[in-house]
Each structure stands twice: as structure tokens, then as C-alpha cells.
Amino acid sequence: MLTMKILFGSNEIDLQEWRYFLTGPSGDIDIVPNPTDWLDELEWAETYKQLYSMSKLTVFKGFDDFFIEF
């Protein structure tokens, strides 16, 4: 908690990032077809949920494009 207070105080994390850190992805997320040959369908679904949710946060913009090129 001390670290989070320091990050909030120096504007290095915002409430949306903190919420994502605590809860992970939430809501209905439509999974796109698996473009990989190295993840099975369950692993892809969980990975995509994380990537999709993270891409909505400013600090992670473009991370999904870097991780897997669609």
C-alpha cells in the first residue's frame, strides 16, 4: 500500500490502472480467432482477455500489437 500511495502521489499510476491491477479483465470480451500455433484455445482466450483489457489503458497502448501481430 505504501508503494501505491507513492505512485499515486507522483502520478505514476491512475485509478484505472490500479483497478486493473486488482481485478484483471472484466466484462464481456469477444475472443477473436487464435492467430497463433503456439497457444491452445483456452490459453489464447485468457491471453486475449488480458491483452484486450490492457490495451484500453493509456500506459499499455500498443502492447497488444507488439505482443501478437494480428
Rosetta blueprint (number, residue, H / E / L):
1 M L
2 L H
3 T H
4 M H
5 K H
6 I H
7 L H
8 F H
9 G H
10 S L
11 N L
12 E L
13 I L
14 D L
15 L H
16 Q H
17 E H
18 W H
19 R H
20 Y H
21 F H
22 L H
23 T H
24 G L
25 P L
26 S L
27 G L
28 D L
29 I L
30 D L
31 I L
32 V L
33 P L
34 N L
35 P L
36 T L
37 D L
38 W L
39 L L
40 D L
41 E H
42 L H
43 E H
44 W H
45 A H
46 E H
47 T H
48 Y H
49 K H
50 Q H
51 L H
52 Y H
53 S H
54 M H
55 S H
56 K L
57 L L
58 T H
59 V H
60 F H
61 K L
62 G L
63 F H
64 D H
65 D H
66 F H
67 F H
68 I L
69 E L
70 F L
